[in-house]
Amino acid sequence: MRSSGALRLYKPGCAKAVKPSTSYTTLGTSGWTQYNALTSRGDVSGDGHPDLIARNASTGAVYLYKGTSAGKLAARVKLYDNWKGYRKIVGTGDITGDITGDGKADLLAQDTSDNLYRYDGKGDGTFAARVKVFSHWGGSYNAVVGVGDITGDGKGSFGARVQIASGWSGYKALS
């Protein structure tokens, strides 16, 4: 998202970094500064195109923007009225893994009391009721990324945290 309110999609290619010369698609020319959370981790609606979840900063309303076959975004659909109580919202691939085995994109949400909740995707653009995953989790984390199963164990649960890198404080965002 640009300070002008425009939203761009960059596709640098596999294992390539985004550069000033990287080509992009403009998804919206204005209005995107109203959102303080944007997240995507795949196809939420089940149509085969990646979708975008956005939270309005002033109202806390959460919207789904379905991806289209033309590589653009369809008109928004409201999912929730007030998610101001969540400090972080993260889209993930199917994190329920072998617990449900559904392969549908899910959401994680961390509230201001550092409780972490999972919203299981239904595959139709909606989510099941939240399930509490952890209490007192991640209060010191400035970024949370829903990358999926990086250990390759196929399990939809969480183990103890493991440091995988350091020296990332110079980055503004991770995705």
Backbone as JSON, one array per atom type, in Angstrom:
{
  "sequence": "MRSSGALRLYKPGCAKAVKPSTSYTTLGTSGWTQYNALTSRGDVSGDGHPDLIARNASTGAVYLYKGTSAGKLAARVKLYDNWKGYRKIVGTGDITGDITGDGKADLLAQDTSDNLYRYDGKGDGTFAARVKVFSHWGGSYNAVVGVGDITGDGKGSFGARVQIASGWSGYKALS",
  "N": [[0.85, -1.16, 0.0], [0.53, 2.18, -0.83], [1.41, 5.52, 0.24], [-0.3, 7.25, -1.02], [-2.64, 5.94, -1.06], [-3.01, 4.0, -2.91], [-3.03, 0.57, -4.0], [-0.78, -1.96, -4.68], [0.25, -4.89, -6.47], [3.0, -6.86, -6.45], [4.94, -9.09, -8.34], [7.65, -10.61, -8.21], [8.78, -13.03, -8.95], [9.83, -16.42, -8.34], [11.93, -16.81, -5.57], [13.1, -14.32, -5.94], [13.91, -10.92, -5.23], [11.88, -8.03, -4.48], [12.3, -5.15, -6.39], [12.91, -1.67, -7.2], [12.45, -1.63, -9.95], [10.77, -3.76, -10.42], [7.96, -5.15, -11.99], [4.46, -4.38, -11.61], [0.98, -4.79, -10.67], [-1.69, -2.61, -10.48], [-3.99, -2.7, -7.98], [-5.83, -1.11, -6.77], [-6.54, 2.34, -6.94], [-6.9, 4.28, -5.01], [-7.9, 4.96, -1.56], [-7.04, 2.86, 0.1], [-5.65, 3.46, 2.4], [-7.37, 3.53, 4.5], [-7.31, 1.15, 5.79], [-5.83, -0.75, 8.4], [-4.86, -3.24, 8.6], [-3.89, -5.7, 6.41], [-4.13, -8.8, 4.91], [-3.24, -11.92, 3.48], [-3.27, -15.25, 2.53], [-3.82, -16.99, 0.6], [-6.48, -18.73, -1.11], [-9.46, -17.91, 0.05], [-12.13, -17.97, -0.59], [-12.63, -20.18, -2.21], [-12.6, -20.23, -4.98], [-10.36, -20.6, -6.47], [-8.64, -18.45, -6.75], [-6.32, -16.19, -5.24], [-7.19, -14.35, -2.3], [-7.94, -11.3, -0.43], [-7.84, -10.03, 2.86], [-9.04, -7.36, 4.78], [-8.84, -4.86, 7.33], [-10.7, -2.17, 8.54], [-9.41, 0.77, 9.86], [-10.7, 2.71, 11.51], [-13.31, 1.75, 12.11], [-13.03, -0.95, 12.64], [-14.17, -2.9, 11.12], [-14.1, -5.87, 9.16], [-13.17, -6.96, 5.99], [-13.63, -8.97, 3.04], [-11.9, -9.23, 0.07], [-12.34, -10.67, -2.86], [-10.19, -12.41, -5.05], [-9.87, -12.16, -8.61], [-10.21, -13.79, -11.86], [-8.94, -12.16, -13.63], [-6.83, -11.15, -12.28], [-7.32, -9.1, -10.52], [-9.17, -7.39, -7.87], [-12.34, -8.18, -6.55], [-15.39, -6.42, -5.61], [-15.63, -5.44, -2.17], [-16.67, -7.54, 0.59], [-18.35, -7.56, 3.6], [-17.14, -9.17, 6.47], [-16.94, -9.16, 9.29], [-18.02, -7.05, 12.01], [-16.64, -5.51, 14.11], [-13.45, -5.59, 14.8], [-11.62, -4.32, 16.38], [-10.45, -5.03, 18.76], [-8.42, -6.78, 18.21], [-4.96, -6.99, 17.93], [-3.24, -8.04, 16.05], [-3.77, -9.54, 12.89], [-3.6, -12.34, 10.94], [-3.28, -13.95, 7.91], [-3.28, -17.36, 6.95], [-2.12, -20.4, 5.44], [-3.81, -23.54, 5.37], [-3.9, -24.12, 8.65], [-4.85, -25.99, 10.32], [-4.18, -28.44, 9.54], [-3.65, -31.89, 9.93], [-5.66, -32.11, 11.75], [-8.22, -31.24, 10.89], [-7.87, -31.54, 8.2], [-8.72, -30.11, 5.96], [-7.61, -28.32, 4.08], [-8.16, -25.62, 3.65], [-7.83, -22.03, 3.65], [-6.98, -20.23, 6.6], [-7.42, -17.97, 9.45], [-5.43, -16.23, 11.85], [-5.72, -14.51, 14.91], [-4.63, -12.13, 17.19], [-5.43, -10.91, 20.32], [-5.71, -7.9, 22.4], [-5.06, -8.74, 24.91], [-3.19, -10.62, 24.53], [-4.1, -13.14, 23.77], [-4.32, -15.82, 21.51], [-6.16, -16.6, 18.68], [-7.77, -18.91, 16.45], [-9.36, -18.89, 13.36], [-11.08, -21.01, 11.5], [-11.09, -21.49, 8.06], [-13.9, -21.81, 5.9], [-13.91, -22.24, 3.23], [-15.63, -20.95, 1.56], [-15.46, -18.25, 1.65], [-16.09, -17.48, 4.17], [-15.7, -17.86, 7.77], [-15.32, -20.22, 10.45], [-16.48, -20.14, 13.89], [-14.36, -18.61, 16.3], [-11.5, -20.22, 17.78], [-9.72, -20.64, 20.7], [-6.27, -20.64, 20.79], [-3.88, -20.09, 22.19], [-3.1, -18.68, 25.41], [-1.78, -15.63, 26.7], [0.23, -15.12, 24.68], [2.85, -14.21, 22.53], [3.24, -11.46, 23.16], [5.52, -9.88, 23.0], [6.15, -9.94, 20.35], [6.72, -8.24, 17.34], [5.97, -8.77, 14.83], [4.04, -11.18, 13.1], [3.88, -14.0, 11.11], [2.04, -15.97, 8.9], [3.09, -18.6, 7.67], [2.63, -21.27, 7.15], [3.2, -24.83, 7.2], [6.25, -25.09, 8.15], [7.97, -26.95, 9.17], [7.36, -29.34, 8.05], [5.95, -31.43, 9.18], [3.26, -31.87, 8.94], [1.37, -31.38, 10.85], [-1.24, -29.68, 12.61], [-0.79, -28.2, 14.86], [0.93, -26.29, 17.43], [4.31, -26.12, 18.36], [6.95, -25.65, 20.77], [8.5, -22.42, 20.67], [11.07, -21.65, 18.29], [14.07, -20.16, 17.52], [14.82, -18.96, 14.36], [16.26, -17.13, 12.95], [18.17, -14.04, 13.16], [18.68, -10.46, 13.56], [16.82, -9.06, 12.03], [15.63, -6.64, 12.54], [15.71, -4.35, 11.0], [13.82, -4.48, 9.01], [10.66, -3.46, 7.74], [8.29, -4.89, 7.38], [7.04, -8.26, 7.25], [6.11, -11.01, 5.21]],
  "CA": [[0.0, 0.0, 0.0], [1.3, 3.4, -0.94], [0.88, 6.63, 1.03], [-1.36, 7.87, -1.81], [-3.84, 5.11, -0.92], [-3.02, 2.99, -3.97], [-2.6, -0.77, -3.62], [-0.09, -2.61, -5.79], [0.64, -6.29, -6.35], [4.28, -7.12, -7.09], [5.23, -10.51, -8.55], [9.04, -10.63, -8.7], [9.21, -14.35, -9.37], [10.28, -17.3, -7.27], [13.25, -16.56, -4.97], [13.64, -13.03, -6.37], [13.52, -9.8, -4.37], [11.2, -6.9, -5.09], [13.19, -4.04, -6.66], [12.16, -0.54, -7.78], [12.12, -1.92, -11.35], [9.86, -4.9, -10.51], [6.65, -4.77, -12.52], [3.37, -4.55, -10.66], [-0.39, -4.57, -11.08], [-2.41, -1.74, -9.56], [-5.24, -3.32, -7.56], [-6.73, -0.02, -6.41], [-5.81, 3.6, -7.1], [-7.04, 5.12, -3.82], [-8.78, 4.45, -0.51], [-6.51, 1.75, 0.87], [-5.09, 3.92, 3.67], [-8.36, 3.34, 5.55], [-7.09, -0.16, 6.4], [-4.62, -0.9, 9.2], [-4.44, -4.63, 8.5], [-4.13, -6.38, 5.14], [-3.5, -10.1, 5.0], [-3.66, -12.92, 2.5], [-2.45, -16.45, 2.5], [-4.39, -17.94, -0.34], [-7.86, -18.7, -1.58], [-10.42, -18.01, 1.15], [-13.48, -18.15, -1.13], [-12.77, -21.47, -2.87], [-12.75, -20.09, -6.42], [-9.07, -20.83, -7.11], [-7.87, -17.21, -6.85], [-5.97, -15.66, -3.92], [-8.07, -13.3, -1.79], [-7.35, -10.35, 0.49], [-8.63, -9.65, 4.02], [-8.66, -6.0, 5.17], [-9.55, -4.31, 8.48], [-10.82, -0.71, 8.56], [-8.77, 1.27, 11.08], [-11.6, 3.47, 12.39], [-14.49, 1.0, 12.55], [-12.68, -2.32, 12.98], [-14.86, -3.82, 10.21], [-13.21, -6.73, 8.39], [-13.73, -7.2, 4.67], [-13.01, -9.91, 2.11], [-11.81, -8.86, -1.33], [-12.06, -11.89, -3.62], [-9.37, -12.29, -6.24], [-10.58, -12.52, -9.84], [-9.39, -14.45, -12.89], [-8.19, -11.11, -14.31], [-5.75, -10.71, -11.4], [-7.77, -7.9, -9.79], [-9.98, -7.69, -6.69], [-13.78, -7.9, -6.65], [-15.91, -5.52, -4.57], [-15.48, -6.0, -0.84], [-17.8, -8.14, 1.3], [-18.07, -7.45, 5.04], [-17.13, -10.42, 7.22], [-17.13, -8.9, 10.73], [-18.29, -5.65, 12.3], [-15.7, -4.76, 14.93], [-12.29, -6.36, 15.24], [-10.65, -3.39, 16.97], [-9.81, -5.7, 19.89], [-7.29, -7.59, 17.76], [-3.77, -6.21, 17.57], [-2.67, -8.64, 14.85], [-4.6, -10.46, 12.11], [-2.66, -12.98, 10.03], [-3.79, -15.01, 7.05], [-2.41, -18.52, 6.88], [-2.64, -21.55, 4.71], [-4.54, -24.38, 6.31], [-3.07, -24.42, 9.82], [-5.43, -27.07, 11.1], [-3.45, -29.63, 9.11], [-4.3, -33.19, 10.01], [-6.77, -32.1, 12.7], [-9.41, -31.26, 10.05], [-7.47, -32.0, 6.89], [-9.59, -29.51, 4.95], [-6.85, -27.6, 3.07], [-8.73, -24.29, 3.44], [-7.08, -20.94, 4.29], [-7.47, -19.86, 7.93], [-6.93, -16.72, 10.02], [-5.03, -16.14, 13.24], [-5.93, -13.17, 15.44], [-4.11, -11.94, 18.55], [-6.13, -9.78, 20.94], [-4.88, -6.99, 23.2], [-4.64, -9.46, 26.12], [-2.24, -11.62, 24.05], [-4.7, -14.44, 23.48], [-4.25, -16.11, 20.09], [-7.34, -17.34, 18.23], [-7.78, -19.42, 15.09], [-10.64, -18.91, 12.65], [-10.95, -21.99, 10.42], [-11.78, -21.13, 6.82], [-14.89, -22.77, 5.41], [-13.71, -22.43, 1.81], [-16.64, -20.21, 0.81], [-15.31, -16.84, 1.97], [-16.46, -17.25, 5.57], [-14.88, -18.57, 8.75], [-16.01, -20.79, 11.61], [-16.29, -19.41, 15.14], [-12.96, -18.65, 16.75], [-11.03, -21.22, 18.73], [-8.54, -20.13, 21.39], [-5.1, -21.48, 20.59], [-2.96, -19.83, 23.3], [-3.24, -17.51, 26.29], [-0.51, -14.94, 26.99], [1.11, -15.52, 23.6], [3.39, -13.29, 21.56], [3.16, -10.05, 23.52], [6.74, -9.17, 22.61], [6.38, -10.07, 18.91], [6.27, -7.1, 16.56], [5.47, -9.3, 13.55], [3.64, -12.59, 13.08], [3.68, -14.37, 9.73], [1.4, -17.27, 8.76], [3.76, -19.21, 6.52], [2.23, -22.65, 6.93], [3.95, -25.9, 7.87], [7.66, -24.99, 7.75], [8.72, -28.11, 9.65], [7.02, -30.47, 7.2], [5.4, -32.55, 9.93], [1.86, -32.05, 8.58], [0.51, -31.23, 12.02], [-1.9, -28.4, 12.74], [-0.61, -27.68, 16.22], [2.11, -25.46, 17.62], [5.3, -26.58, 19.32], [7.69, -24.57, 21.43], [9.11, -21.54, 19.69], [12.45, -21.92, 17.93], [14.64, -19.04, 16.77], [15.33, -19.39, 13.06], [17.14, -16.08, 12.41], [18.29, -12.82, 13.96], [19.12, -9.31, 12.78], [15.77, -8.65, 11.12], [14.96, -5.44, 13.05], [15.72, -3.29, 10.0], [12.74, -4.65, 8.06], [9.39, -2.84, 8.14], [7.21, -5.88, 7.35], [7.31, -9.63, 6.8], [4.89, -11.64, 4.7]],
  "C": [[0.9, 1.23, 0.0], [0.66, 4.51, -0.12], [-0.24, 7.37, 0.3], [-2.68, 7.12, -1.66], [-3.96, 4.06, -1.99], [-2.52, 1.65, -3.41], [-2.01, -1.44, -4.85], [0.23, -4.05, -5.44], [1.92, -6.48, -7.15], [4.47, -8.63, -7.18], [6.65, -10.63, -9.1], [9.49, -11.98, -9.25], [9.77, -15.12, -8.2], [11.72, -16.98, -6.87], [13.9, -15.27, -5.45], [13.1, -11.93, -5.47], [12.75, -8.75, -5.17], [12.2, -5.75, -5.21], [12.36, -2.88, -7.19], [11.72, -0.79, -9.22], [11.15, -3.09, -11.52], [8.49, -4.44, -11.01], [5.57, -5.08, -11.5], [2.03, -4.36, -11.34], [-1.04, -3.67, -10.05], [-3.76, -2.37, -9.25], [-6.29, -2.28, -7.16], [-5.94, 1.28, -6.44], [-5.91, 4.5, -5.88], [-7.89, 4.4, -2.78], [-8.21, 3.38, 0.4], [-5.87, 2.18, 2.19], [-6.1, 3.81, 4.81], [-8.14, 2.03, 6.32], [-5.78, -0.17, 7.2], [-4.16, -2.35, 9.27], [-4.85, -5.16, 7.14], [-3.43, -7.73, 5.25], [-4.08, -11.03, 3.94], [-2.74, -14.11, 2.62], [-3.1, -17.49, 1.61], [-5.85, -17.68, -0.65], [-8.82, -18.95, -0.42], [-11.8, -18.41, 0.63], [-13.69, -19.45, -1.9], [-12.92, -21.39, -4.38], [-11.43, -20.28, -7.18], [-8.2, -19.6, -7.26], [-7.54, -16.7, -5.45], [-6.82, -14.44, -3.56], [-7.33, -12.42, -0.79], [-8.35, -10.06, 1.61], [-8.12, -8.29, 4.48], [-9.49, -5.56, 6.37], [-9.52, -2.79, 8.43], [-10.32, -0.2, 9.91], [-9.75, 1.96, 12.02], [-12.78, 2.67, 12.91], [-14.16, -0.4, 13.05], [-13.36, -3.34, 12.09], [-13.83, -4.58, 9.38], [-13.92, -7.11, 7.09], [-12.93, -8.26, 3.92], [-13.06, -9.29, 0.72], [-11.43, -10.13, -2.08], [-11.19, -11.56, -4.82], [-10.16, -12.75, -7.45], [-9.65, -13.2, -10.82], [-8.56, -13.44, -13.68], [-7.04, -10.58, -13.46], [-6.06, -9.44, -10.64], [-8.53, -8.34, -8.55], [-11.43, -7.31, -6.96], [-14.17, -6.93, -5.54], [-15.85, -6.21, -3.21], [-16.8, -6.54, -0.3], [-17.45, -8.09, 2.78], [-18.19, -8.83, 5.7], [-17.49, -10.21, 8.69], [-17.3, -7.41, 10.96], [-17.18, -4.94, 13.06], [-14.59, -5.66, 15.45], [-11.22, -5.42, 15.78], [-9.88, -4.03, 18.12], [-8.66, -6.59, 19.51], [-6.13, -6.69, 17.36], [-3.11, -6.75, 16.32], [-3.7, -9.57, 14.22], [-3.68, -11.02, 11.02], [-3.38, -14.05, 9.22], [-2.78, -16.14, 6.99], [-2.96, -19.5, 5.85], [-3.4, -22.37, 5.73], [-3.65, -24.74, 7.49], [-3.64, -25.54, 10.67], [-4.89, -28.42, 10.67], [-4.24, -30.92, 9.25], [-5.41, -33.23, 11.05], [-8.09, -32.11, 11.92], [-9.11, -31.73, 8.65], [-8.23, -31.34, 5.75], [-8.87, -28.73, 3.87], [-7.36, -26.19, 2.78], [-7.96, -23.24, 4.24], [-7.76, -20.5, 5.58], [-6.93, -18.48, 8.32], [-6.47, -16.95, 11.45], [-5.25, -14.7, 13.68], [-5.45, -13.13, 16.89], [-4.82, -10.73, 19.15], [-5.19, -8.97, 21.83], [-4.46, -7.6, 24.54], [-3.67, -10.59, 25.79], [-2.8, -13.03, 24.03], [-4.65, -14.62, 21.97], [-5.43, -17.01, 19.72], [-7.14, -17.78, 16.79], [-9.21, -19.39, 14.57], [-10.45, -19.84, 11.46], [-11.75, -21.53, 9.2], [-12.74, -22.22, 6.41], [-14.76, -23.04, 3.92], [-14.72, -21.71, 0.94], [-16.57, -18.71, 1.07], [-15.73, -16.48, 3.38], [-15.59, -18.11, 6.47], [-15.76, -19.12, 9.86], [-15.74, -19.91, 12.83], [-14.86, -19.6, 15.63], [-12.73, -19.74, 17.79], [-9.78, -20.66, 19.38], [-7.41, -21.13, 21.27], [-4.13, -21.35, 21.76], [-3.45, -18.66, 24.14], [-1.85, -16.93, 26.51], [0.56, -15.31, 25.96], [1.56, -14.32, 22.79], [3.33, -11.81, 21.89], [4.36, -9.24, 23.1], [7.0, -9.23, 21.11], [5.88, -8.83, 18.19], [5.77, -7.52, 15.18], [5.13, -10.77, 13.72], [3.31, -12.91, 11.63], [3.09, -15.78, 9.68], [1.93, -18.0, 7.55], [3.3, -20.63, 6.23], [3.15, -23.6, 7.67], [5.42, -25.88, 7.44], [8.49, -26.16, 8.24], [8.44, -29.35, 8.82], [6.41, -31.65, 7.94], [3.92, -32.8, 9.66], [0.89, -31.86, 9.73], [-0.04, -29.82, 12.12], [-1.79, -27.82, 14.13], [0.68, -26.87, 16.28], [3.03, -26.11, 18.64], [5.92, -25.39, 20.02], [8.35, -23.71, 20.36], [10.59, -21.88, 19.52], [12.94, -20.72, 17.12], [15.22, -19.56, 15.48], [16.25, -18.36, 12.43], [17.22, -14.94, 13.4], [18.72, -11.68, 13.05], [18.09, -8.8, 11.79], [15.1, -7.34, 11.54], [14.93, -4.3, 12.04], [14.59, -3.38, 9.0], [11.44, -4.08, 8.62], [8.27, -3.87, 8.22], [7.74, -7.22, 6.89], [6.01, -10.18, 6.23], [5.21, -12.99, 4.1]]
}
